[in-house]
Amino acid sequence: MKEKPAAPKIADAQSELGPRLRAIRLRQGVGLRELARRLDLSPSGISQIETGKIRPSVRTLYALASEFGVTVDEVLFNDVLPPGAGALPSARGLSPTVSGPALAVQRAVERPAIALNSGVKWERLMSWADEDVEFIEATYAPGGASSPDDSFVRHHGHEFGHVLSGTLRVVVGFDEFVLEPGDSITFPSSTPHRLSNDGTETVRAIWVVRGRRGAETGHEPTDTTSTAPPAARRVKVAKPAHTRATPVVGKRK
């Protein structure tokens, strides 16, 4: 009788996150207090994340990845590639050359998953030789958000999102969108943005981030968050595809 594969162990992934962050920090020779100063966080807060006492928020996770010059995949999942997704050595032998995605299958019960702070869970759908592509399923519990109220996230890259279920509120700069099942969105990650579930139904969405490393150094400016712009935002509610119309634009009070 064929044995069924075990379900993803989210608890194990979370227990490995803190030590992995600490190992990256030490490998780069950055002290705890210095990292806290750069990210405008408390040393005790970073220490609690590294020891697994608390989970980082999406905003903090992106800030850490940007400061270390690594992808979120490397931080969360140790950048483990599925079989057949390797890279070819370059002609000069200096660095691997991306060969393109080979044939690979990621079983639902085997994909890595991690629950972050603020009601957000990420499950990696696939990884291949191009380490600068993040392909995940994001789940937002009611009240879950990528950052606190009136606080935005920004980083290198470009994002592509598709909502499977629930209603996702996406604020990009001064524009605010309400995405329903079947709706998609794309925007430059360098524009301050915030994703949240203000409804009562859990949101599931497919999300792709391309080019997270950005510049050669892979480092993002230290300030990876910003407060909400004081001016009114334009609110745009997506319409069903068969009745798609010009977005309704209105000022928020």
Backbone bond lengths (Angstrom), bond angles and torsions (degrees), N, CA, C in turn:
res aa  C-N    CA-C-N  psi(-1)  N-CA   C-N-CA  omega(-1)  CA-C   N-CA-C  phi
1 M - - - 1.477 - - 1.528 109.35 -
2 K 1.338 115.01 130.20 1.455 119.57 -177.81 1.525 111.26 -72.56
3 E 1.310 114.90 129.65 1.472 119.55 -178.27 1.519 110.01 -80.20
4 K 1.333 116.37 134.40 1.458 120.95 179.63 1.520 110.19 -74.89
5 P 1.358 118.04 139.41 1.458 120.72 177.99 1.520 110.81 -66.82
6 A 1.303 115.33 147.47 1.464 120.09 -178.37 1.517 110.65 -70.45
7 A 1.321 115.40 153.06 1.462 120.91 178.06 1.520 109.27 -72.46
8 P 1.351 117.58 157.07 1.457 120.72 179.37 1.524 111.26 -56.75
9 K 1.306 116.71 135.07 1.463 120.72 -179.35 1.521 109.14 -97.58
10 I 1.336 114.19 89.74 1.454 119.64 -177.50 1.517 110.84 -63.36
11 A 1.329 116.96 -37.93 1.465 120.29 -178.84 1.524 110.75 -61.48
12 D 1.358 117.15 -39.87 1.453 120.30 179.56 1.515 111.32 -64.96
13 A 1.354 115.94 -41.26 1.460 119.97 179.09 1.522 110.69 -61.35
14 Q 1.333 116.12 -40.51 1.454 119.69 179.76 1.523 111.52 -67.77
15 S 1.322 117.15 -37.81 1.461 119.70 -179.32 1.519 111.54 -68.13
16 E 1.339 117.16 -24.46 1.462 121.06 -179.75 1.522 112.05 -87.21
17 L 1.328 117.77 -19.43 1.460 121.15 -175.61 1.526 112.16 -62.32
18 G 1.331 117.54 -49.86 1.459 120.54 -177.80 1.518 112.77 -58.89
19 P 1.340 119.22 -54.18 1.462 120.96 178.19 1.528 112.82 -58.21
20 R 1.343 117.18 -34.48 1.461 119.81 179.25 1.526 110.72 -67.09
21 L 1.330 116.64 -41.61 1.466 120.43 177.09 1.523 111.08 -63.07
22 R 1.314 115.91 -41.63 1.466 120.23 179.46 1.529 110.58 -64.42
23 A 1.335 116.49 -41.00 1.466 120.39 179.92 1.526 110.87 -64.08
24 I 1.325 117.24 -40.48 1.464 120.88 178.17 1.524 110.20 -64.30
25 R 1.337 116.20 -43.10 1.475 120.29 -179.69 1.525 111.10 -62.57
26 L 1.322 116.38 -45.76 1.467 119.82 -179.15 1.520 111.23 -67.78
27 R 1.314 116.93 -37.18 1.456 120.74 179.22 1.523 111.14 -62.42
28 Q 1.327 116.07 -31.14 1.461 120.10 179.26 1.515 112.41 -91.96
29 G 1.331 116.19 0.88 1.460 120.09 175.88 1.512 114.73 68.74
30 V 1.320 116.85 33.03 1.469 121.14 -179.90 1.526 109.37 -104.24
31 G 1.324 116.18 126.62 1.452 120.74 178.91 1.526 111.51 -74.19
32 L 1.317 115.30 159.41 1.459 120.71 -178.36 1.530 111.58 -61.00
33 R 1.319 116.32 -47.79 1.466 120.29 -178.90 1.522 112.01 -67.19
34 E 1.325 116.26 -35.98 1.461 119.76 178.94 1.531 110.80 -66.29
35 L 1.333 116.76 -41.85 1.463 120.55 177.99 1.525 110.34 -64.32
36 A 1.323 116.39 -41.24 1.466 120.48 178.54 1.531 110.43 -61.58
37 R 1.336 115.93 -39.75 1.472 119.96 179.42 1.529 110.75 -65.16
38 R 1.325 116.71 -43.44 1.467 120.42 -178.61 1.524 112.45 -63.51
39 L 1.321 116.22 -36.52 1.465 120.52 -175.63 1.524 113.00 -97.98
40 D 1.329 116.15 0.25 1.463 120.91 -178.38 1.530 111.01 58.01
41 L 1.341 114.64 43.84 1.458 121.87 176.21 1.521 108.36 -120.29
42 S 1.316 116.81 166.44 1.457 119.21 178.14 1.532 109.91 -84.64
43 P 1.348 118.05 143.95 1.463 120.41 177.14 1.521 112.04 -57.93
44 S 1.338 116.72 -37.25 1.461 119.67 -179.86 1.523 111.02 -66.36
45 G 1.351 116.61 -34.99 1.455 120.16 178.67 1.519 111.61 -64.69
46 I 1.340 116.62 -44.53 1.464 120.73 178.13 1.518 110.36 -65.28
47 S 1.328 116.63 -39.51 1.465 121.07 179.01 1.526 110.76 -61.82
48 Q 1.327 116.83 -41.01 1.465 120.72 179.66 1.526 111.51 -67.20
49 I 1.344 116.80 -33.09 1.471 120.29 176.20 1.521 109.43 -68.21
50 E 1.330 117.11 -43.68 1.455 121.31 -177.99 1.525 112.40 -67.20
51 T 1.305 117.19 -29.81 1.464 120.23 179.44 1.523 112.48 -91.86
52 G 1.346 116.43 -0.76 1.453 120.46 176.64 1.513 114.78 80.94
53 K 1.325 117.65 11.25 1.465 119.90 -179.84 1.523 112.23 -74.42
54 I 1.335 115.83 -31.26 1.464 120.36 176.13 1.519 108.59 -134.21
55 R 1.322 115.71 158.48 1.454 121.22 178.34 1.525 109.69 -99.65
56 P 1.323 118.18 143.36 1.472 119.40 178.71 1.520 110.72 -75.50
57 S 1.304 116.59 154.17 1.457 121.17 172.98 1.523 107.55 -81.04
58 V 1.324 116.72 169.92 1.464 120.36 177.21 1.525 109.26 -60.06
59 R 1.321 116.59 -42.19 1.464 120.96 -179.35 1.521 111.12 -60.36
60 T 1.334 117.14 -47.28 1.466 121.03 -179.48 1.523 111.11 -65.72
61 L 1.324 116.37 -38.01 1.461 120.51 179.80 1.526 110.71 -62.24
62 Y 1.324 116.89 -45.81 1.461 120.33 177.94 1.522 111.56 -64.51
63 A 1.327 116.38 -37.97 1.465 120.06 178.79 1.524 110.77 -63.03
64 L 1.324 117.13 -42.62 1.469 121.46 178.77 1.522 111.08 -65.45
65 A 1.335 116.61 -45.92 1.465 120.14 -179.62 1.527 110.92 -62.18
66 S 1.328 116.72 -41.24 1.463 120.75 179.69 1.520 111.35 -65.35
67 E 1.325 116.73 -42.54 1.457 120.95 -179.08 1.521 111.08 -65.47
68 F 1.324 117.67 -37.28 1.461 121.52 -179.36 1.529 112.42 -82.83
69 G 1.343 117.01 -12.59 1.449 119.94 -179.02 1.512 112.89 71.55
70 V 1.331 117.25 35.17 1.462 121.91 179.37 1.525 108.48 -125.89
71 T 1.329 116.39 168.56 1.458 120.56 177.11 1.519 109.62 -86.40
72 V 1.321 115.31 161.63 1.455 119.89 176.89 1.524 110.23 -63.97
73 D 1.340 116.63 -33.75 1.465 120.87 176.65 1.522 111.09 -55.88
74 E 1.338 116.13 -44.66 1.461 120.26 -179.44 1.525 111.65 -63.99
75 V 1.323 115.87 -37.86 1.458 120.12 -178.65 1.532 111.14 -72.63
76 L 1.324 116.35 -44.79 1.462 120.11 -174.51 1.519 113.64 -81.16
77 F 1.317 115.75 -44.28 1.453 119.20 -168.27 1.521 114.19 -120.18
78 N 1.323 117.26 9.92 1.467 121.83 176.83 1.519 111.72 62.68
79 D 1.365 116.16 19.36 1.462 122.32 174.14 1.518 113.17 52.93
80 V 1.342 117.85 42.23 1.455 121.34 178.48 1.526 109.15 -82.45
81 L 1.321 117.94 120.77 1.448 122.22 -176.97 1.517 110.92 -90.49
82 P 1.344 118.13 145.39 1.459 120.57 176.80 1.518 110.10 -70.85
83 P 1.345 118.36 160.17 1.453 121.06 179.97 1.520 111.66 -56.08
84 G 1.333 116.03 138.20 1.452 120.77 177.71 1.503 114.13 86.56
85 A 1.339 118.05 0.75 1.459 120.12 -177.00 1.509 111.07 -106.88
86 G 1.289 117.76 35.90 1.456 121.05 -176.75 1.505 112.83 -83.16
87 A 1.334 115.24 -179.16 1.451 121.17 179.47 1.518 109.22 -120.20
88 L 1.323 115.63 157.90 1.452 120.82 179.15 1.517 109.89 -94.64
89 P 1.359 119.39 142.94 1.458 120.83 177.11 1.521 109.49 -64.11
90 S 1.315 116.88 145.35 1.455 120.34 178.42 1.516 109.40 -74.35
91 A 1.341 115.58 164.39 1.458 120.31 -178.33 1.515 111.67 -61.26
92 R 1.314 117.16 -36.67 1.463 121.34 -178.44 1.521 112.61 -85.55
93 G 1.312 115.50 -10.08 1.455 118.93 -179.74 1.507 113.42 74.60
94 L 1.352 116.21 17.39 1.462 118.89 -177.09 1.521 111.64 -87.27
95 S 1.302 117.08 -39.92 1.456 120.54 -178.70 1.516 108.81 -155.15
96 P 1.333 117.89 155.43 1.454 119.81 -179.32 1.512 112.39 -67.98
97 T 1.314 116.18 147.01 1.453 122.04 176.51 1.525 108.12 -104.23
98 V 1.316 116.11 129.43 1.451 120.19 -178.38 1.516 109.62 -65.91
99 S 1.324 117.05 124.60 1.450 121.82 -177.48 1.515 112.70 -92.08
100 G 1.299 117.39 -5.93 1.454 121.16 -175.70 1.517 109.34 94.74
101 P 1.327 117.08 159.90 1.467 119.49 -177.36 1.518 111.60 -66.91
102 A 1.325 116.96 122.97 1.458 121.62 175.40 1.524 108.30 -85.99
103 L 1.324 115.87 -178.99 1.458 119.86 177.48 1.524 109.53 -68.06
104 A 1.314 116.73 124.61 1.464 121.37 179.75 1.525 109.11 -153.02
105 V 1.312 115.58 147.53 1.465 121.42 178.43 1.520 108.68 -126.06
106 Q 1.314 116.38 130.50 1.459 121.39 176.75 1.527 107.78 -111.95
107 R 1.332 117.16 108.94 1.462 121.22 179.60 1.530 109.88 -72.95
108 A 1.326 115.51 143.24 1.467 120.70 -177.05 1.521 111.80 -57.31
109 V 1.343 116.75 -40.23 1.463 119.40 -175.98 1.525 112.26 -78.23
110 E 1.329 117.31 -7.92 1.465 120.01 -176.93 1.524 113.15 -107.25
111 R 1.330 116.68 -7.44 1.463 117.00 -175.39 1.527 111.35 -74.24
112 P 1.337 116.60 140.05 1.463 120.85 -179.61 1.522 110.83 -66.03
113 A 1.316 116.91 142.02 1.457 121.65 179.62 1.523 109.53 -140.81
114 I 1.314 114.98 150.33 1.463 118.82 178.03 1.528 108.94 -148.74
115 A 1.324 116.23 137.97 1.466 122.53 177.05 1.521 107.94 -96.83
116 L 1.321 116.07 122.89 1.453 121.52 179.44 1.526 109.96 -97.91
117 N 1.315 114.84 177.03 1.462 119.91 177.62 1.528 108.72 -70.79
118 S 1.279 118.10 166.38 1.467 125.95 175.59 1.521 113.80 65.95
119 G 1.350 117.76 29.29 1.449 121.16 171.72 1.513 116.37 73.65
120 V 1.340 117.74 31.28 1.458 121.96 -178.95 1.527 110.20 -120.94
121 K 1.331 116.56 135.28 1.466 121.22 175.50 1.513 109.35 -125.77
122 W 1.330 116.27 136.25 1.464 121.69 177.81 1.513 109.40 -115.92
123 E 1.329 116.36 136.13 1.459 122.36 172.88 1.529 108.02 -125.14
124 R 1.318 116.97 123.79 1.458 119.30 -179.31 1.525 109.16 -77.19
125 L 1.327 116.11 125.57 1.459 121.17 -177.48 1.526 112.38 -85.77
126 M 1.321 117.29 -34.79 1.453 120.53 -179.65 1.523 109.11 -168.53
127 S 1.320 115.27 151.56 1.454 120.94 173.67 1.522 107.30 -139.82
128 W 1.323 115.96 145.95 1.460 119.34 178.21 1.515 109.05 -140.79
129 A 1.345 116.35 -167.63 1.456 120.02 -171.05 1.524 113.28 -61.54
130 D 1.332 118.16 -27.20 1.463 120.60 178.09 1.523 107.91 -79.14
131 E 1.330 115.76 97.08 1.466 120.52 -175.23 1.519 113.37 -69.76
132 D 1.352 116.77 -5.74 1.449 119.41 -176.99 1.524 112.45 -99.07
133 V 1.317 117.14 21.48 1.458 122.13 174.34 1.524 108.27 -121.02
134 E 1.323 116.62 124.93 1.461 121.08 176.79 1.518 108.37 -113.10
135 F 1.324 115.84 124.14 1.461 123.03 -174.13 1.521 107.52 -126.22
136 I 1.332 117.56 105.17 1.455 120.71 -172.38 1.529 112.38 -135.44
137 E 1.328 115.03 162.20 1.456 121.58 166.82 1.526 106.14 -105.78
138 A 1.303 115.75 121.47 1.458 121.26 -178.90 1.525 109.65 -103.94
139 T 1.321 115.34 134.20 1.465 121.16 177.95 1.522 109.08 -119.28
140 Y 1.314 115.83 126.17 1.467 121.52 178.70 1.526 109.01 -114.41
141 A 1.316 116.54 113.74 1.458 120.26 175.87 1.528 108.49 -69.43
142 P 1.344 118.56 159.63 1.469 119.51 176.10 1.523 110.59 -52.09
143 G 1.313 116.47 126.72 1.459 121.42 -177.43 1.512 113.41 88.34
144 G 1.339 118.32 -7.15 1.456 121.86 -179.72 1.517 111.71 -73.86
145 A 1.332 116.31 149.59 1.466 120.45 -178.08 1.522 110.33 -155.82
146 S 1.323 115.90 158.03 1.456 121.12 179.84 1.524 112.17 -76.63
147 S 1.317 117.16 -18.67 1.464 121.75 178.31 1.525 108.88 -159.08
148 P 1.338 117.97 162.98 1.472 120.63 -179.93 1.528 111.69 -60.18
149 D 1.318 115.74 166.15 1.463 120.71 177.82 1.518 110.71 -53.48
150 D 1.340 115.64 139.83 1.465 122.70 176.62 1.524 112.95 58.61
151 S 1.324 117.61 26.62 1.461 122.00 175.82 1.519 108.28 -130.08
152 F 1.322 116.29 131.09 1.451 120.97 -175.09 1.527 111.18 -111.13
153 V 1.338 115.98 162.98 1.458 122.91 175.47 1.520 108.09 -118.30
154 R 1.318 117.57 144.65 1.464 121.68 173.00 1.521 108.67 -146.68
155 H 1.312 116.09 148.76 1.456 121.30 -179.28 1.518 108.21 -164.93
156 H 1.330 117.45 177.55 1.458 121.32 178.32 1.522 110.37 -68.67
157 G 1.333 116.50 157.91 1.453 120.95 171.61 1.517 114.80 109.67
158 H 1.313 114.34 -173.36 1.461 122.26 179.08 1.522 107.82 -137.68
159 E 1.329 117.11 140.17 1.464 121.48 -174.58 1.519 112.22 -113.94
160 F 1.334 113.99 146.59 1.458 122.43 176.28 1.523 106.81 -132.40
161 G 1.319 117.23 124.76 1.455 120.39 -178.09 1.517 112.25 -129.97
162 H 1.338 116.36 147.26 1.461 122.26 178.15 1.523 108.08 -140.02
163 V 1.315 117.26 122.34 1.462 122.25 -177.00 1.524 110.53 -85.33
164 L 1.332 115.56 127.21 1.465 122.13 178.20 1.518 112.02 -92.26
165 S 1.325 116.78 -42.07 1.464 121.01 -178.94 1.518 109.46 -153.75
166 G 1.323 115.81 156.39 1.452 120.45 -179.13 1.525 111.60 82.53
167 T 1.304 115.44 -176.09 1.469 122.07 179.35 1.524 109.18 -122.97
168 L 1.325 115.96 119.47 1.462 121.75 -175.99 1.527 110.53 -107.57
169 R 1.304 115.71 127.39 1.465 120.86 176.66 1.520 108.25 -93.90
170 V 1.321 116.52 123.32 1.463 121.91 -178.31 1.524 109.14 -122.68
171 V 1.315 116.52 120.79 1.456 121.44 176.65 1.526 107.70 -109.26
172 V 1.323 116.44 122.17 1.462 122.46 178.61 1.520 107.39 -124.47
173 G 1.322 116.41 108.07 1.462 119.64 -176.05 1.518 110.66 61.56
174 F 1.328 116.41 -121.46 1.460 121.02 -179.60 1.527 112.16 -96.62
175 D 1.323 116.73 2.55 1.467 120.71 -179.49 1.514 110.64 -102.53
176 E 1.329 115.41 140.13 1.460 121.29 178.66 1.517 109.05 -125.03
177 F 1.337 116.10 128.85 1.457 121.45 -177.75 1.530 110.33 -121.25
178 V 1.315 116.57 142.17 1.455 122.28 173.08 1.524 106.25 -110.73
179 L 1.335 116.87 108.53 1.461 121.97 -176.26 1.521 110.78 -99.35
180 E 1.327 115.52 132.40 1.449 122.45 179.13 1.523 109.48 -111.09
181 P 1.340 118.73 170.38 1.465 120.71 -178.76 1.528 112.20 -50.75
182 G 1.330 115.70 130.34 1.461 121.12 -179.09 1.508 113.64 96.08
183 D 1.346 117.83 -16.20 1.463 121.24 179.01 1.529 110.84 -80.07
184 S 1.330 115.64 149.58 1.462 121.56 178.42 1.522 109.77 -130.21
185 I 1.322 115.72 161.23 1.465 120.72 179.82 1.519 109.24 -150.82
186 T 1.321 116.44 150.34 1.454 121.29 173.02 1.520 107.99 -142.54
187 F 1.318 116.96 144.72 1.461 120.92 -178.92 1.531 109.57 -164.42
188 P 1.342 117.32 155.33 1.468 120.30 176.51 1.524 109.83 -70.20
189 S 1.324 116.81 131.38 1.468 120.86 -177.05 1.517 112.42 -67.13
190 S 1.337 116.58 -17.04 1.465 119.83 -179.71 1.518 112.20 -73.10
191 T 1.341 116.89 -14.56 1.462 120.33 175.00 1.526 108.49 -81.37
192 P 1.331 118.85 127.93 1.475 120.06 179.99 1.526 110.56 -52.76
193 H 1.339 115.95 131.77 1.463 119.24 -176.37 1.515 111.43 -145.59
194 R 1.324 114.93 160.29 1.457 121.71 179.57 1.513 108.93 -148.46
195 L 1.331 116.79 135.29 1.462 122.88 178.35 1.519 108.13 -117.02
196 S 1.324 116.90 136.31 1.459 119.00 -178.42 1.526 111.25 -152.83
197 N 1.320 114.85 156.82 1.463 122.39 175.66 1.515 107.62 -112.93
198 D 1.310 116.35 102.21 1.461 121.24 -179.15 1.524 112.35 -93.92
199 G 1.343 116.52 2.37 1.459 120.05 -177.22 1.516 112.95 -97.22
200 T 1.315 115.75 -165.95 1.469 121.96 -178.29 1.525 112.29 -105.17
201 E 1.343 116.12 -7.26 1.467 121.33 -179.54 1.525 110.16 -104.56
202 T 1.321 116.94 139.43 1.462 121.27 178.25 1.525 109.91 -63.08
203 V 1.326 115.92 138.08 1.462 121.93 179.36 1.523 109.49 -98.91
204 R 1.330 116.26 132.42 1.465 122.43 172.33 1.514 107.31 -121.54
205 A 1.340 115.95 130.74 1.459 119.65 -178.19 1.525 110.36 -144.52
206 I 1.320 116.06 147.95 1.453 122.10 173.65 1.519 107.28 -92.70
207 W 1.332 116.54 130.33 1.461 120.23 -175.52 1.528 110.41 -132.12
208 V 1.324 115.26 134.84 1.462 121.92 176.93 1.521 108.45 -126.16
209 V 1.323 116.47 130.78 1.466 121.41 174.95 1.517 107.07 -119.69
210 R 1.324 116.19 123.91 1.462 122.45 -178.41 1.521 109.69 -114.64
211 G 1.325 116.59 133.80 1.467 120.07 175.08 1.508 114.47 79.63
212 R 1.335 118.13 33.65 1.467 121.59 -178.59 1.523 111.98 -61.66
213 R 1.346 116.39 -31.42 1.464 118.71 -177.08 1.512 112.15 -70.07
214 G 1.331 117.41 -28.73 1.454 120.65 175.96 1.507 113.26 64.49
215 A 1.339 116.51 -119.31 1.461 122.06 -177.00 1.516 110.68 -66.29
216 E 1.321 116.46 172.52 1.457 121.61 -177.62 1.512 112.69 -55.28
217 T 1.304 116.59 -40.86 1.457 119.91 -178.45 1.516 111.32 -73.02
218 G 1.340 115.67 -20.86 1.454 119.73 -179.55 1.509 112.47 77.93
219 H 1.339 117.90 4.08 1.462 119.94 -177.46 1.514 111.41 -93.45
220 E 1.285 114.44 140.04 1.460 123.93 176.35 1.519 107.48 -95.90
221 P 1.334 118.61 151.09 1.454 119.42 172.41 1.525 110.48 -50.56
222 T 1.317 116.89 145.64 1.460 121.71 -173.95 1.518 112.77 -52.90
223 D 1.332 117.19 -40.31 1.457 120.47 -178.29 1.520 109.55 -79.45
224 T 1.319 117.47 96.67 1.464 121.26 -179.88 1.512 111.52 -98.58
225 T 1.308 117.60 5.55 1.457 120.55 176.70 1.519 108.78 -133.02
226 S 1.308 115.89 162.55 1.452 120.30 176.56 1.510 108.07 -153.50
227 T 1.302 116.16 157.37 1.456 119.45 178.40 1.511 109.00 -80.89
228 A 1.308 115.88 162.32 1.455 120.07 -177.58 1.517 110.95 -63.38
229 P 1.344 118.08 138.51 1.456 121.29 177.79 1.517 110.00 -59.77
230 P 1.340 117.87 141.13 1.458 120.80 -177.82 1.519 113.46 -70.49
231 A 1.346 117.43 -24.99 1.461 119.60 -177.24 1.522 111.17 -74.06
232 A 1.333 115.25 162.29 1.467 120.11 -179.81 1.516 110.51 -68.35
233 R 1.336 116.75 144.40 1.458 121.18 177.94 1.519 109.29 -95.87
234 R 1.333 115.32 156.94 1.461 121.04 175.26 1.524 107.58 -91.89
235 V 1.300 116.41 120.62 1.459 121.36 -177.12 1.521 109.56 -93.91
236 K 1.338 116.22 124.88 1.457 120.55 -178.49 1.519 108.85 -125.07
237 V 1.322 116.71 121.91 1.457 121.93 179.57 1.514 108.52 -103.70
238 A 1.329 116.24 123.79 1.459 120.25 -178.56 1.521 110.27 -68.40
239 K 1.326 116.64 144.07 1.463 122.98 178.66 1.521 109.34 -108.17
240 P 1.354 118.20 155.96 1.463 120.30 175.25 1.520 110.23 -55.83
241 A 1.335 116.77 147.75 1.457 121.68 -173.96 1.532 112.70 -55.18
242 H 1.353 116.94 -39.74 1.458 119.28 -175.02 1.522 112.93 -76.36
243 T 1.335 117.47 -11.37 1.456 120.53 177.56 1.518 110.24 -127.03
244 R 1.323 114.79 29.90 1.459 119.57 -176.15 1.519 110.49 -60.16
245 A 1.306 116.00 129.64 1.458 120.67 179.91 1.508 108.98 -133.49
246 T 1.314 115.67 173.76 1.456 119.81 177.12 1.511 109.36 -60.07
247 P 1.356 118.90 130.17 1.465 121.81 -177.31 1.521 111.48 -55.12
248 V 1.313 115.08 142.23 1.455 120.56 176.71 1.514 108.08 -75.34
249 V 1.292 117.55 128.33 1.452 122.39 -177.05 1.507 108.72 -114.12
250 G 1.312 115.33 128.08 1.462 119.35 179.89 1.494 110.99 -151.02
251 K 1.257 118.37 158.29 1.450 122.94 -179.36 1.514 110.94 -91.77
252 R 1.334 114.52 137.90 1.454 120.05 175.29 1.496 109.78 -86.60
253 K 1.315 116.15 139.36 1.472 119.81 179.43 1.501 109.86 -92.94
